Amino acid sequence: MLRLMLLRHAKSDWSKPGQRDRDRALAPRGRSAAPQIGTYMARHKLVPDGVICSTALRTRQTWDLVAAALPKAPAATFEDALYDADPDDIIDVIQATPKGVHSLLVLGHNPGLHEAANLLVATGDLDARERLGEKLPTAGLAVIDFAFGSWDKVHPDSGRLDRFVVPRMLEAATD
């Protein structure tokens, strides 16, 4: 069995007009949401064996903050193909994952990441699937399980959505 975790970067800062999109850093809200998701992942034993992250600054910063909350974070691979990727590009990156990785975290961007998540999921909790179908917000985490053991077999409608978590849900749970 394989587990794929798709994580959209945390909220980015738009306050610098003319800045290159790749160079946008995290906003204060993003700097608080990323470790919150990391803590959730650690508490629920969602620690990946492998990490593939877009090269954009905001995704790298998101990973650094998530990784700091994990008990033993793996080294990340930074993949330029994930920046501005369409769902097929993202699935190609996933399919190229080495065999020794059983739990993979992919950090990327919308709309491609959202579309890839919806494309891969065939079953799972109906409420979570409906929420994911509507939106993959910043720092949103979709956890998708596959019944086979090789990443090259990942294809549309082959996964089961285990859970879909967003920072707002975690904040509401602690109120």
VEXFI-28056 format. One record per residue: x, y, z of N, C-alpha, C, O in turn. Coordinates in pm, whole numbers, plus 32768, in hexadecimal, padded with zeros to 4 digits. Layout:
<tigus>
XYZXYZXYZXYZ ...
</tigus>
This chain:
<tigus>
80547F8980008000800080008058807D800080C180818042 802E80E17FB7807481617FAF801C81CF7FE97FA281C97FE2 805D82338020801582A8805380528325801380CB833C8019 7FFB83757FD7802283F37F997FE284657FE77F6A84648002 803484C6800B8002853E804E801E85B47FF3809185D17FD2 7FB585F77FCA7FC1866D7F777FA986E77FCE7F3F86F5800B 800B87407FD4800387B68029801888337FD5808088457F96 7FB388887FD57FC289097F92801489647FEE800489608068 806989B57FB380B98A138002805E8A68805A7FE98A7D803B 80958A9980C7804A8AF1812280398B7B80E180748B988079 7FE88BCD81217FC48C5280EC80408CA680CF80998CB48123 80468CDC805580BA8D2C802D809E8DC28037802C8DEE8041 810A8E0C803481068E9D804480FD8EE07FBB81518EC97F64 80988F337FA980828F7C7F2C80A290117F3B807A90607EE6 80E890387FA380F990C67FC18163910D7F6E817091877F76 81B090C47F1F821B91027ED081F790FF7E3C8210909C7DF8 81BC916B7E0B819591707D7D820E915C7D22827C918E7D3D 81F891137CB5826190FD7C5382C1908C7C758318906A7C26 82B090517CEA83078FE27D1182EA8F677CBC82768F4A7C9E 83528F1F7C97833F8EA27C4C82EE8E407CA183048E357D1A 82918DFA7C63823C8D9B7CAA828D8D337CF5826E8D127D67 82F48CFE7CB783488C977CF783898CC97D7783AA8C7A7DCF 839C8D4B7D8183E68D857DF1838E8DB57E6483C08DEC7EC6 830B8D9F7E5982B38DCB7EC682C88D747F4182CA8CF97F38 82D98DB47FB282ED8D70803282668D56807481FD8D7D8040 82698D1680E681EF8CFF813281C38D7D817B82158DCB81AA 81418D8F818381068DF981D281038DCD826581168D568281 80ED8E2882C280E58DFF834F80818D8C8366809D8D3083B2 800D8D9283247FAA8D2683337FE48CA183037FCA8C398340 80328CA3829980728C2A826780DC8BF582C680EB8B7C82D7 81278C518305818E8C28836481538BEA83E281988BA18429 80D48C0583FF80958BC38471804B8B43844680428AE48494 80168B4083CC7FCA8ACB839D80248A53837F7FFE89E1839C 80998A6A834680F189FA831F811B89A583978110892B8390 814C89E08404816F898B847680F5894884B680FF88DD84F2 8082898884A98006894D84DC7FE888CB84917FC5886784CF 7FF788CC840D7FE3885383BD805087ED83DE8034877683E7 80CB881B83EF813987C18416811E877B849A8137870484A8 80EC87C684FB80CA878B857D805B8725856F806086BA85AC 7FF68744851E7F8B86E585037FC4866484C67FA185F584EE 801D8675846480588600842380A585AB8488809B85318487 80F285EB84DE813F85A1854280E3855785A480FB84E285C2 807C859A85D48020855C86347FD484E685F87FB08488863F 7FBC84EB85767F6F848285337FC6842184E57F9683D7848F 80488424850380AA83C884C680A683CE842D80AC836783EA 809E844783FA80A2845E8369812B84948341813684FA82FE 8192844D836C821B8476834F8246842F82CF824A83B482CA 8266847B82678289843D81E7831483FD81E6836C84228233 8324839B818C83A88361817183F383B8810D846E83BF810F 83A783FB80B783E2844E804F839484CE803E831B84D38059 83D885378011839985B97FFC83C985F07F76844185F37F5A 836A861B7F25838A86607EA8834486E77EB082CB86EF7EC4 839387507E9F836287D87EB6838188307E3E83ED88287E03 832388847E1A833A88E97DB383B089417DDD83CE894F7E53 83F1897C7D7A846389D27D96843D8A617DBD84958AAF7DE2 83BE8A847DB683948B0C7DDC83B38B257E7083AE8AC97EC2 83D28BA27E9083F78BC57F19838A8B9F7F7C83AA8B677FE5 830C8BBB7F5F82A08BA17FBF828E8B0C7FDB82698AE8804B 82A98AB57F7A829D8A257F94831489F67FE8830489A38041 838B8A2A7FCC84018A04801B83F18A3280AB841489E98108 83BC8AAB80BE83A58ADB8146833A8A89818D83468A6C8204 82D28A63814482698A0E817E82A7898C81AE828D895F821E 82FA894D8159833888CE817F839188E181FA838C888E8256 83E1894A81FF8438895F827383E7896682F58410892E835A 837589AA82F2832389B8836A82DA8936838D82CB89158403 82AC88ED8329826D886A834182D6880A837782BD87C483DA 834A8805833783B487A8835F83E087BD83EF83FD875D8436 83E4883B841A840E885A84A483AF881F850B83D58809857E 8332880684E382CE87CF854082CE87358540828E86F88595 831386F784E38313866584D88383862A852E83EC8668853F 836E85B1856483D5857585B884558553856B84C38563859F 8445852484EF84BB8503849D8496851D840B846484C683C5 84B0859683E0848B85BE835884F5858E82F4856D859D830C 84C8855482868528852C821F855B85A781D3851E861281D7 85CA8596818E85FB86018137859A860F80C2856385AC8092 858786898096852D86A28026857B86A57FA485F086CB7FA0 8537867D7F398568868F7EB2851B87067E7984A1870B7E83 856287647E3F852187DB7E08851687CA7D71857A87B77D2B 849A87D27D42847B87B17CB7843D88297C7183CE88537C91 848688607C11845688D47BC683D688B57B798384890E7B62 83C488387B4F834E88107B0282CC88227B50826088237B14 82D3882F7BD5825A88417C25822988D27C2581B688ED7C49 827F892F7BFD825789BB7BF8820189CE7B7B822B89AC7B0D 81898A047B8C812D8A1D7B1D810B899D7AD180F7899F7A57 8107892E7B1980EF88AB7ADB805B88907AC6800788BB7B15 803D88497A5B7FB5881A7A487FAA87907A8B801087587AB3 7F3287587A977F2186D97ADE7F7486677AA27FA986147AEC 7F8186637A1F7FD185F979E1806486047A0880A6859F7A1F 8099867E7A0E812486927A39813786617AC8819C86217AE8 80D886807B1D80E186577BAA80DC85BF7BB5812985847BFF 808385817B6C807A84EE7B6F80FA84B17B388127844A7B6A 813584ED7AD281B684BC7A9D822284BE7B09826E845F7B16 8228852A7B56828A85357BC3826F84C87C2B82CD84897C5C 81F284B37C4E81CE844B7CB081F583C17C7C822E83717CC6 81D783A57BFE81F583227BC4828B83047BBF82B2828F7BB9 82DE836B7BC1836F83587BBD83AD83447C478427833A7C53 835C833F7CAE838D832E7D3683D182A77D46839C82427D17 844482A27D89848C82227D9D843B81BD7DED83E581E17E3D 8457813E7DD6840D80D07E15841680CD7EAD83B780A07EED 848180FB7EE8848F80F67F79843781577FC5842E81508040 83F781B17F7E83A082167FBE831281DF7FC182D881C17F59 82D981D280398250819F804881ED820D806A817581FF8056 8223827B809E81D082ED80C68212836B808F827F839180B9 81CD83AC80318208841C7FE881B9849C8003813E849D7FFC 82008508802081C5858C802D81EF85DF7FB4826685EC7F96 818D86187F6D81A786707EFC817286FA7F2180FC870A7F41 81C9875E7F1C81A387E97F3881A288377EB68206883B7E6D 812F88747E99812488BB7E1B80BE892B7E1E80A589687E86 808489437DAA803389BA7D927FAF89967D507FA2892E7D0F 7F4E89ED7D627ED189E57D177EE28A317C947F378A897C8D 7E978A127C307E2889B37C2F7E5289217C1B7E0388C67C33 7ECE890A7BF17EF988827BCF7EEE881F7C407EC187AE7C2A 7F1688467CBA7F1287E87D2A7E8287C27D4B7E65874D7D64 7E2988247D4B7D9C880A7D667D6287AC7CFD7D1C874C7D1E 7D8087C87C7F7D4D87747C127D8686E77C197D3F86867C00 7E0686DA7C3C7E4486557C497E0186067CB97DE5858F7CA9 7DE986477D2A7DA886027D9A7D1F85CE7D707CFE855A7D88 7CD086227D327C4B85F87D067C51858C7C9B7BFA85357C96 7CB585917C477CC5852E7BDE7CEA84A57C177CBD843E7BE5 7D3C84A37C7F7D6D84257CB77D0783DF7D117D0883647D1B 7CB1842B7D537C5583F27DB67BDA83B47D737B9683F47D23 7BC183367D977B4882F17D677AE782D57DD97A6D82D77DC5 7B1B82BC7E507AC782987EC37AF982E17F3F7B58832F7F3A 7AB782C57FAE7ADC8300802D7A648347806A79F683448033 7A7B838680DB7A1383CC812379CF843180C77A108488808D 794B842480B978FF8478805C7908850C8080791B855F8027 78FB852E80FF790485B98129798C85F481077994866380D1 79F685AB81257A7D85DB81077A9085E980707ACF864A8043 7A5C858C80227A6885957F907A1D860F7F5A7A4D86527EFE 79A9862A7F91795E86A07F6579A787227F8779AD877E7F36 79E0872880007A2C87A080287AA787B27FCF7AC788217FA5 7AEC87447FB47B61874A7F5C7B3887717ECF7B8087BB7E8C 7AC687407EA27A9787627E1C7A8087F77E0B7A91882D7D9E 7A5888387E777A3C88C87E717ABB891C7E6E7AC4897C7E22 7B1D88F87EC17B90894F7ED17C0289087F187BEB88B77F72 7C7C89267EF07CF488FF7F3A7D3589827F667D8689BC7F1D 7D1289B17FDF7D458A33800B7DD98A2B80307E1389BF8037 7E148A9F80487E9F8AA180727EAF8A4E80F17E5B8A50814A 7F1E8A0480F67F3F89A881637EDA893681717ED488F681DA 7E8C891E81097E3088AC81097E7D882B80EE7ED68827809A 7E5987C381377E9D8741812E7E3986D581087DD986BC8150 7E51869480967E008622806B7E5585A680797EC585A08046 7E21854080BF7E6884C280D47E1F845780857DAA8439809E 7E66841D80257E2A83BE7FC77E75833A7FD07EF083377FC5 7E2C82CC7FE37E6882477FEA7E4F81FB7F697DE7820A7F29 7EB181A97F457EA881557ECF7EBD80C47EF97F1380A87F4D 7E7180697EC07E737FDC7EE87EE87F8E7EAC7EF67F177EC7 7F397FCD7E5C7FAA7F877E1D802D7FBC7E55802D801B7EA3 809C7F7F7E2E811C7FA07E6B81827FE17E1281F87FE67E35 815A80137D9F81B980517D43818380D67D11811480DE7CDD 81D3813F7D2081A781C57CF9818981D17C65813682227C3D 81CC81817C1381B4818C7B828129815C7B5A80FF816E7AE8 80E1811E7BB9805780F27B9E7FEE815A7BC37F7781467BA9 801981C87BFF7FBA82327C247F7B82697BA47FC1828D7B45 7EF782707BA37EAF82A27B2E7E2982DD7B5C7E0082C87BCE 7DE583267B057D6483617B2C7D0382F97B657CFD82877B37 7CB883237BCA7C5382D07C0C7C8B82517C4B7C4781EB7C51 7D0982577C7B7D4481E07CB87D5881ED7D4F7D85818F7D8F 7D3882607D887D5282777E157CD582847E6A7C67829C7E38 7CE982747EED7C7E82877F507CA882FA7FAB7D1382F87FE7 7C51835F7FB37C6E83D280097C6083A8809B7BF3838A80CA 7CCF83A780E17CCF8383816F7C9E83F881C37C4F83E78220 7CCF847181A17CA584E981EA7CCB8566819D7D2385658146 7C8685D081BE7CA1865381837C9B86B881F67C3386CA8235 7D0D86F8820F7D1A875082837D4687DA82557D9E87E88201 7D08883F828F7D3088CA82767D45890F82FC7D0988E88360 7D9A897683007DB689B9837F7D3989E883C97D3489E08443 7CD68A1983827C5C8A4A83C27C1989DB84157BE489F68481 7C1D896083E47BE288F0842F7C2F88D984B07BF488BE8518 7CB288E484AA7D0588CE85207CEF893B85877CED892085FF 7CE089B785587CC48A2785B37C3E8A1485F97C328A2D8670 7BDA89E785AF7B5589D185E87B588961864F7B0D896586B1 7BAD88FE863A7BB6888C86967BF588B3871B7BDF88718780 7C43891F871D7C86894987997C3A89B887E17C6289DF884E 7BCE89EA87A77B7E8A5487E67B338A21885F7AEC8A6D88A0 
</tigus>
